[in-house]
């Protein structure tokens, strides 16, 4: 296969499976945060991800607030995506390598959801969209509990809430610490 066709195919696979992986992660986060199911965006994510989660639901029950079927579907999708991409690139498809890449991708995606979600929530607060808008409601339900942690340490100064800025700086610092550490652990586990 010519390299330009392979690049286009790899891009399509990475993008489409990456978007579905994001939808599965959002479904899991919606369940963990008890986001209102009546939000049209939540219903859309639930409908899109139902085919991946429904077959696993009889095998894995909920454990407290954690939907184990959604967790497994998320991992299977991340594993399948990384296996397929490594296979098409001609790389090693050793189970341990693909598993570690899948877990790293999930952690990276989780950091990205929180970083970009808080950023979007902060920017939307500058505009008079109103709390009744489905996007604002969703972002509020997802990120307000997290931002409340930072508001305890840093209350609004002069009427300006700096908790999103502090949260973003903290998340980015944590991401830069955790991801390379996990990559190093995965690499050491594979060479032994």
Secondary structure, DSSP 8 states (H G I E B T S, - for coil): --HHHHHHHHHHHHHHHHHHHHHHHHHHHHHHTT--TTSHHHHHHHHHHHHHHHHHHTTS-EETTEEHHHHHHHHHHHHHHHHHHHHHHT----HHHHHHHHHHHHHHHHHHHHHHHHHHHHHHTTSTT-TTSHHHHHHHHHHHHHHHHHHHHS--BTTB--HHHHHHHHHHHHHHHHHHHHHHHHHHHHH-
